[in-house]
Amino acid sequence: MLIFKQIIVGLGIGIGLQQPNIAAQTVLSNSDMSVGLSLLNFVNFLGGTIFITVSQTLLETKLLKNLRRVIPNLDAATLQNGGATTLRNLVPADMLPVVLDVYNDSIRSIWYLALGLACLGLLASLGMEWKSVKGKKDNTSKDKVEVTPV
């Protein structure tokens, strides 16, 4: 089952990462193409770098805030240093379902962030010029034999 999920994710990432490059190559002139593709890749990598940090901060902040309501004497430093794998060891067994619900709610906030960014990307893509990626047909073929009337 895991291999099917990996195939779907791989196809989605492969298609999603190439579409902006193809669209930019279609819309931009030859003289602007190198600058446009460089800027597009820069923004792509910078956005990934920034929002990994934003997502991690959002998860930690929301998780600690909600866990302190459930478990007031929770050591935040131990949770931050250990990560999600030590969460089961930090809480009593009877509190584990509540803590896992809090963790699920905290992760849900990251999915909402990703959904908002995807909607923002969709809105931004609507402002791009619509052109066919097929290009112009080249009627000059090397296999064509030209016949001149006599």
N, CA, C and O of each residue as an XYZ file, in Angstrom:
600
protein
N       0.818     -1.189      0.000
C       0.000      0.000      0.000
C       0.867      1.260      0.000
O       0.516      2.259     -0.627
N       1.986      1.209      0.698
C       2.865      2.365      0.776
C       3.448      2.715     -0.591
O       3.636      3.893     -0.896
N       3.733      1.720     -1.406
C       4.310      1.985     -2.722
C       3.333      2.753     -3.609
O       3.754      3.589     -4.408
N       2.035      2.481     -3.477
C       1.041      3.204     -4.264
C       0.960      4.668     -3.834
O       0.803      5.559     -4.668
N       1.068      4.906     -2.540
C       1.078      6.288     -2.051
C       2.310      7.025     -2.558
O       2.229      8.196     -2.929
N       3.446      6.342     -2.572
C       4.674      6.970     -3.058
C       4.589      7.267     -4.545
O       5.107      8.285     -5.004
N       3.943      6.393     -5.301
C       3.784      6.630     -6.741
C       2.896      7.851     -6.973
O       3.204      8.695     -7.815
N       1.807      7.942     -6.237
C       0.888      9.081     -6.395
C       1.577     10.384     -6.009
O       1.439     11.391     -6.704
N       2.321     10.367     -4.902
C       3.042     11.573     -4.478
C       4.113     11.938     -5.506
O       4.279     13.113     -5.835
N       4.828     10.956     -6.008
C       5.858     11.214     -7.007
C       5.286     11.807     -8.286
O       5.859     12.736     -8.854
N       4.158     11.271     -8.739
C       3.515     11.824     -9.932
C       3.035     13.256     -9.685
O       3.205     14.130    -10.535
N       2.443     13.486     -8.529
C       1.961     14.829     -8.209
C       3.082     15.845     -8.126
O       2.966     16.957     -8.640
N       4.161     15.460     -7.478
C       5.294     16.381     -7.364
C       5.948     16.605     -8.724
O       6.319     17.729     -9.062
N       6.087     15.536     -9.498
C       6.690     15.670    -10.824
C       5.901     16.582    -11.737
O       6.469     17.401    -12.458
N       4.591     16.436    -11.702
C       3.746     17.295    -12.530
C       3.718     18.715    -11.974
O       3.823     19.682    -12.729
N       3.577     18.842    -10.667
C       3.449     20.158    -10.052
C       4.701     21.009    -10.140
O       4.611     22.233    -10.239
N       5.866     20.380    -10.105
C       7.104     21.163    -10.174
C       7.444     21.582    -11.597
O       8.137     22.581    -11.791
N       6.977     20.850    -12.587
C       7.343     21.167    -13.965
C       6.383     22.142    -14.631
O       6.777     22.847    -15.561
N       5.141     22.201    -14.182
C       4.166     23.069    -14.843
C       4.558     24.541    -14.847
O       4.437     25.179    -15.893
N       5.023     25.117    -13.738
C       5.418     26.532    -13.811
C       6.578     26.779    -14.772
O       6.606     27.803    -15.455
N       7.530     25.857    -14.832
C       8.656     26.029    -15.754
C       8.191     25.992    -17.206
O       8.630     26.804    -18.022
N       7.313     25.063    -17.528
C       6.808     24.966    -18.899
C       5.970     26.189    -19.241
O       6.068     26.720    -20.347
N       5.152     26.637    -18.307
C       4.326     27.821    -18.558
C       5.200     29.060    -18.758
O       4.924     29.877    -19.636
N       6.240     29.200    -17.957
C       7.130     30.355    -18.108
C       7.873     30.303    -19.440
O       8.063     31.337    -20.080
N       8.288     29.132    -19.859
C       8.972     29.005    -21.146
C       8.036     29.311    -22.303
O       8.471     29.808    -23.342
N       6.767     29.021    -22.131
C       5.797     29.281    -23.186
C       5.468     30.768    -23.286
O       5.329     31.302    -24.386
N       5.347     31.424    -22.160
C       4.884     32.810    -22.138
C       6.018     33.803    -22.377
O       5.820     34.806    -23.063
N       7.193     33.544    -21.827
C       8.281     34.520    -21.897
C       8.974     34.490    -23.255
O       8.996     33.472    -23.946
N       9.533     35.633    -23.611
C      10.320     35.696    -24.843
C      11.675     35.028    -24.607
O      12.066     34.784    -23.466
N      12.379     34.740    -25.687
C      13.680     34.068    -25.560
C      14.682     34.873    -24.755
O      15.503     34.301    -24.038
N      14.626     36.198    -24.863
C      15.584     37.021    -24.121
C      15.262     37.081    -22.627
O      16.164     37.279    -21.812
N      13.994     36.913    -22.256
C      13.591     36.974    -20.846
C      13.513     35.605    -20.182
O      13.313     35.521    -18.970
N      13.666     34.538    -20.951
C      13.431     33.207    -20.416
C      14.413     32.816    -19.316
O      13.999     32.242    -18.308
N      15.689     33.106    -19.480
C      16.670     32.702    -18.466
C      16.448     33.442    -17.148
O      16.560     32.851    -16.074
N      16.136     34.726    -17.232
C      15.873     35.499    -16.019
C      14.583     35.016    -15.355
O      14.530     34.866    -14.135
N      13.555     34.777    -16.150
C      12.277     34.330    -15.605
C      12.374     32.971    -14.941
O      11.814     32.770    -13.863
N      13.079     32.027    -15.569
C      13.226     30.693    -14.975
C      14.095     30.729    -13.729
O      13.835     30.002    -12.770
N      15.129     31.570    -13.734
C      15.959     31.712    -12.533
C      15.153     32.282    -11.367
O      15.259     31.808    -10.237
N      14.354     33.298    -11.653
C      13.514     33.894    -10.615
C      12.471     32.898    -10.121
O      12.189     32.835     -8.924
N      11.907     32.133    -11.022
C      10.910     31.136    -10.652
C      11.512     30.061     -9.744
O      10.897     29.685     -8.747
N      12.688     29.571    -10.073
C      13.348     28.568     -9.236
C      13.773     29.151     -7.888
O      13.679     28.478     -6.861
N      14.234     30.386     -7.890
C      14.611     31.034     -6.639
C      13.417     31.142     -5.694
O      13.517     30.807     -4.513
N      12.287     31.615     -6.225
C      11.082     31.769     -5.407
C      10.586     30.404     -4.935
O      10.112     30.274     -3.806
N      10.691     29.396     -5.782
C      10.273     28.042     -5.420
C      11.100     27.513     -4.245
O      10.540     26.998     -3.277
N      12.400     27.634     -4.325
C      13.259     27.142     -3.240
C      13.128     27.995     -1.977
O      13.121     27.464     -0.867
N      13.026     29.304     -2.143
C      12.885     30.190     -0.989
C      11.562     29.948     -0.270
O      11.510     29.928      0.960
N      10.498     29.765     -1.041
C       9.195     29.490     -0.434
C       9.207     28.190      0.347
O       8.650     28.121      1.443
N       9.836     27.157     -0.202
C       9.941     25.901      0.519
C      10.740     26.042      1.805
O      10.374     25.476      2.835
N      11.816     26.786      1.747
C      12.647     26.991      2.928
C      11.905     27.767      4.011
O      11.950     27.409      5.187
N      11.237     28.812      3.608
C      10.528     29.651      4.580
C       9.362     28.894      5.203
O       9.175     28.937      6.419
N       8.581     28.204      4.387
C       7.370     27.606      4.922
C       7.608     26.298      5.659
O       6.724     25.844      6.386
N       8.756     25.683      5.498
C       9.107     24.570      6.387
C       9.300     25.116      7.800
O       8.831     24.526      8.773
N       9.991     26.240      7.900
C      10.201     26.870      9.199
C       8.887     27.378      9.786
O       8.636     27.219     10.981
N       8.059     27.982      8.959
C       6.758     28.473      9.430
C       5.894     27.312      9.912
O       5.236     27.424     10.947
N       5.886     26.214      9.188
C       5.090     25.043      9.578
C       5.583     24.452     10.888
O       4.781     24.086     11.747
N       6.900     24.357     11.047
C       7.455     23.819     12.286
C       7.104     24.713     13.478
O       6.749     24.219     14.548
N       7.202     26.013     13.288
C       6.861     26.950     14.355
C       5.377     26.880     14.688
O       4.995     26.907     15.858
N       4.550     26.790     13.665
C       3.110     26.682     13.880
C       2.766     25.410     14.648
O       1.948     25.441     15.568
N       3.382     24.302     14.277
C       3.132     23.037     14.969
C       3.567     23.118     16.431
O       2.799     22.765     17.326
N       4.776     23.574     16.672
C       5.280     23.635     18.050
C       4.454     24.581     18.917
O       4.121     24.257     20.057
N       4.129     25.740     18.378
C       3.376     26.720     19.157
C       1.992     26.198     19.520
O       1.573     26.264     20.676
N       1.289     25.680     18.521
C      -0.064     25.194     18.782
C      -0.043     23.950     19.661
O      -0.903     23.793     20.527
N       0.933     23.061     19.448
C       1.017     21.843     20.248
C       1.301     22.165     21.713
O       0.646     21.631     22.608
N       2.272     23.032     21.955
C       2.588     23.384     23.341
C       1.441     24.116     24.027
O       1.154     23.865     25.197
N       0.782     25.023     23.302
C      -0.327     25.759     23.889
C      -1.471     24.814     24.266
O      -2.046     24.935     25.348
N      -1.797     23.879     23.379
C      -2.906     22.967     23.654
C      -2.526     21.888     24.673
O      -3.371     21.456     25.457
N      -1.267     21.451     24.665
C      -0.852     20.441     25.639
C      -0.798     21.008     27.053
O      -1.046     20.285     28.019
N      -0.481     22.277     27.183
C      -0.443     22.878     28.533
C      -1.827     22.957     29.152
O      -1.974     22.952     30.375
N      -2.851     23.030     28.292
C      -4.213     23.002     28.827
C      -4.563     21.612     29.352
O      -5.272     21.475     30.349
N      -4.058     20.580     28.669
C      -4.375     19.203     29.049
C      -3.462     18.719     30.168
O      -3.920     18.122     31.143
N      -2.155     18.983     30.016
C      -1.163     18.556     31.004
C      -0.399     19.798     31.465
O       0.542     20.222     30.794
N      -0.784     20.382     32.589
C      -0.162     21.639     33.025
C       1.318     21.516     33.379
O       2.054     22.487     33.209
N       1.782     20.369     33.861
C       3.178     20.242     34.292
C       4.073     19.619     33.222
O       5.086     19.001     33.549
N       3.715     19.772     31.969
C       4.508     19.215     30.867
C       5.780     20.026     30.663
O       5.744     21.256     30.635
N       6.899     19.332     30.521
C       8.184     19.989     30.282
C       8.321     20.266     28.785
O       8.494     19.342     27.990
N       8.244     21.538     28.408
C       8.269     21.917     27.002
C       9.614     21.635     26.357
O       9.664     21.261     25.186
N      10.705     21.805     27.092
C      12.034     21.576     26.526
C      12.228     20.108     26.153
O      12.827     19.805     25.121
N      11.732     19.207     26.975
C      11.848     17.782     26.668
C      11.052     17.434     25.424
O      11.502     16.643     24.595
N       9.879     18.017     25.291
C       9.050     17.765     24.116
C       9.713     18.307     22.856
O       9.706     17.638     21.823
N      10.278     19.490     22.920
C      10.922     20.080     21.750
C      12.183     19.333     21.356
O      12.461     19.182     20.166
N      12.951     18.862     22.329
C      14.181     18.139     22.008
C      13.900     16.725     21.516
O      14.640     16.203     20.682
N      12.846     16.104     22.018
C      12.554     14.723     21.658
C      11.713     14.572     20.414
O      11.856     13.592     19.682
N      10.849     15.515     20.168
C       9.984     15.432     19.002
C       8.760     14.583     19.253
O       8.440     14.248     20.393
N       8.081     14.240     18.176
C       6.812     13.513     18.272
C       7.000     12.065     18.723
O       6.071     11.464     19.264
N       8.184     11.500     18.509
C       8.391     10.101     18.880
C       8.431      9.896     20.384
O       8.099      8.814     20.868
N       8.833     10.916     21.130
C       8.898     10.785     22.589
C       7.603     11.210     23.272
O       7.503     11.160     24.497
N       6.623     11.623     22.495
C       5.371     12.093     23.066
C       4.677     10.994     23.855
O       4.091     11.265     24.904
N       4.733      9.779     23.378
C       4.106      8.651     24.081
C       4.778      8.371     25.425
O       4.125      7.910     26.361
N       6.075      8.647     25.521
C       6.800      8.399     26.771
C       6.634      9.522     27.787
O       6.880      9.322     28.976
N       6.218     10.700     27.330
C       6.118     11.849     28.222
C       4.811     11.912     28.988
O       4.731     12.557     30.033
N       3.796     11.253     28.480
C       2.470     11.373     29.105
C       2.035     10.035     29.678
O       2.471      8.988     29.200
N       1.192     10.055     30.680
C       0.655      8.802     31.214
C      -0.229      8.105     30.173
O      -0.775      8.752     29.279
N      -0.360      6.805     30.297
C      -1.107      6.011     29.316
C      -2.575      6.415     29.243
O      -3.177      6.349     28.171
N      -3.156      6.826     30.352
C      -4.565      7.204     30.322
C      -4.791      8.552     29.626
O      -5.905      8.835     29.184
N      -3.751      9.383     29.525
C      -3.855     10.683     28.861
C      -3.462     10.619     27.387
O      -3.617     11.601     26.661
N      -2.957      9.479     26.945
C      -2.434      9.366     25.585
C      -3.485      9.666     24.510
O      -3.158     10.394     23.573
N      -4.708      9.164     24.576
C      -5.685      9.516     23.532
C      -5.961     11.016     23.437
O      -6.130     11.552     22.342
N      -6.007     11.685     24.576
C      -6.241     13.137     24.575
C      -5.050     13.854     23.942
O      -5.226     14.792     23.164
N      -3.853     13.415     24.277
C      -2.639     14.041     23.744
C      -2.536     13.807     22.235
O      -2.132     14.703     21.493
N      -2.893     12.626     21.791
C      -2.863     12.359     20.347
C      -3.904     13.184     19.601
O      -3.669     13.581     18.460
N      -5.044     13.447     20.223
C      -6.030     14.345     19.607
C      -5.485     15.768     19.504
O      -5.689     16.447     18.499
N      -4.799     16.207     20.540
C      -4.184     17.543     20.513
C      -3.121     17.609     19.415
O      -3.024     18.601     18.693
N      -2.336     16.553     19.298
C      -1.307     16.503     18.256
C      -1.950     16.518     16.863
O      -1.456     17.185     15.954
N      -3.040     15.789     16.706
C      -3.756     15.769     15.433
C      -4.288     17.159     15.084
O      -4.202     17.582     13.931
N      -4.833     17.865     16.063
C      -5.318     19.222     15.823
C      -4.175     20.160     15.444
O      -4.347     21.047     14.608
N      -3.031     19.967     16.048
C      -1.876     20.812     15.731
C      -1.384     20.558     14.311
O      -1.014     21.492     13.600
N      -1.382     19.310     13.906
C      -0.954     18.980     12.538
C      -1.983     19.488     11.533
O      -1.632     19.874     10.418
N      -3.240     19.486     11.926
C      -4.298     19.975     11.036
C      -4.061     21.442     10.675
O      -4.381     21.863      9.563
N      -3.509     22.214     11.591
C      -3.254     23.630     11.291
C      -2.222     23.776     10.175
O      -2.279     24.735      9.405
N      -1.288     22.843     10.080
C      -0.310     22.881      8.991
C      -0.990     22.575      7.660
O      -0.658     23.178      6.639
N      -1.937     21.643      7.666
C      -2.667     21.331      6.431
C      -3.509     22.523      5.991
O      -3.658     22.763      4.792
N      -4.061     23.271      6.941
C      -4.797     24.477      6.582
C      -3.874     25.526      5.970
O      -4.261     26.235      5.042
N      -2.661     25.620      6.489
C      -1.677     26.537      5.913
C      -1.352     26.132      4.477
O      -1.296     26.979      3.585
N      -1.137     24.829      4.256
C      -0.835     24.339      2.909
C      -2.013     24.574      1.962
O      -1.815     24.928      0.800
N      -3.229     24.380      2.455
C      -4.414     24.625      1.627
C      -4.520     26.098      1.256
O      -4.840     26.429      0.114
N      -4.256     26.978      2.205
C      -4.290     28.408      1.919
C      -3.237     28.811      0.896
O      -3.502     29.627      0.013
N      -2.044     28.241      1.015
C      -0.991     28.554      0.048
C      -1.313     27.994     -1.335
O      -0.995     28.621     -2.345
N      -1.941     26.821     -1.389
C      -2.345     26.251     -2.673
C      -3.408     27.121     -3.341
O      -3.372     27.329     -4.554
N      -4.348     27.625     -2.555
C      -5.372     28.531     -3.106
C      -4.750     29.835     -3.586
O      -5.154     30.380     -4.613
N      -3.772     30.332     -2.847
C      -3.067     31.538     -3.267
C      -2.309     31.296     -4.578
O      -2.295     32.157     -5.457
N      -1.687     30.136     -4.703
C      -1.004     29.789     -5.945
C      -1.962     29.663     -7.113
O      -1.638     30.058     -8.233
N      -3.146     29.111     -6.855
C      -4.159     29.009     -7.909
C      -4.608     30.391     -8.360
O      -4.749     30.640     -9.558
N      -4.832     31.287     -7.414
C      -5.225     32.652     -7.781
C      -4.115     33.347     -8.575
O      -4.392     34.076     -9.528
N      -2.868     33.120     -8.180
C      -1.749     33.740     -8.900
C      -1.633     33.175    -10.313
O      -1.282     33.901    -11.243
N      -1.922     31.900    -10.478
C      -1.804     31.299    -11.808
C      -2.888     31.807    -12.756
O      -2.713     31.753    -13.973
N      -3.997     32.296    -12.222
C      -5.050     32.831    -13.091
C      -4.627     34.136    -13.754
O      -5.192     34.525    -14.776
N      -3.639     34.813    -13.181
C      -3.153     36.047    -13.768
C      -2.125     35.838    -14.874
O      -1.673     36.801    -15.494
N      -1.760     34.601    -15.118
C      -0.759     34.316    -16.144
C      -1.420     34.228    -17.520
O      -2.562     33.785    -17.648
N      -0.696     34.650    -18.524
C      -1.206     34.628    -19.882
C      -1.434     33.191    -20.340
O      -0.624     32.304    -20.071
N      -2.540     32.977    -21.030
C      -2.872     31.633    -21.519
C      -2.381     31.502    -22.952
O      -2.809     32.235    -23.843
N      -1.477     30.555    -23.153
C      -0.946     30.273    -24.486
C      -0.859     28.769    -24.666
O      -0.773     28.019    -23.694
N      -0.882     28.349    -25.884
C      -0.729     26.926    -26.171
C       0.740     26.555    -26.049
O       1.615     27.292    -26.505
N       1.006     25.417    -25.435
C       2.388     24.963    -25.308
C       2.843     24.195    -26.538
O       4.004     23.796    -26.631
N       1.945     23.991    -27.469
C       2.298     23.242    -28.674
C       3.234     24.032    -29.576
O       4.032     23.437    -30.301
N       3.157     25.320    -29.550
C       4.025     26.140    -30.385
C       3.485     26.240    -31.803
O       2.366     25.816    -32.090
N       4.293     26.803    -32.676
C       3.889     26.975    -34.067
C       4.342     25.775    -34.876
O       5.390     25.187    -34.612
N       3.534     25.422    -35.866
C       3.899     24.307    -36.739
C       4.952     24.769    -37.727
O       4.884     25.872    -38.269
N       5.913     23.910    -37.945
C       6.967     24.187    -38.917
C       6.615     23.438    -40.192
O       6.680     22.209    -40.233
N       6.248     24.166    -41.220
C       5.836     23.533    -42.472
C       7.014     23.136    -43.338
O       6.828     22.442    -44.338
N       8.196     23.547    -42.993
C       9.365     23.172    -43.790
C       9.906     21.857    -43.264
O      10.437     21.794    -42.155
N       9.777     20.843    -44.033
C      10.239     19.519    -43.622
C      11.360     19.095    -44.545
O      11.369     19.413    -45.734
N      12.304     18.369    -43.973
C      13.451     17.894    -44.758
C      13.047     16.740    -45.657
O      13.708     16.473    -46.660
N      11.965     16.052    -45.306
C      11.542     14.902    -46.101
C      10.705     15.305    -47.292
O      10.446     14.482    -48.170
N      10.279     16.548    -47.341
C       9.422     17.008    -48.434
C      10.251     17.201    -49.697
O      11.345     17.765    -49.668
N       9.706     16.722    -50.791
C      10.344     16.924    -52.091
C       9.607     18.046    -52.789
O       8.392     17.993    -52.981
N      10.352     19.048    -53.160
C       9.730     20.197    -53.801
C       9.709     19.982    -55.302
O      10.749     19.732    -55.912
N       8.541     20.078    -55.897
C       8.381     19.884    -57.322
C       8.103     21.239    -57.944
O       7.191     21.952    -57.527
N       8.895     21.586    -58.941
C       8.680     22.855    -59.640
C       8.076     22.550    -61.009
O       8.531     21.638    -61.699
N       7.072     23.296    -61.395
C       6.475     23.038    -62.715
C       7.446     23.430    -63.823
O       8.232     24.366    -63.682
N       7.371     22.688    -64.933
C       8.269     22.932    -66.057
C       7.619     23.762    -67.112
O       8.240     24.060    -68.132
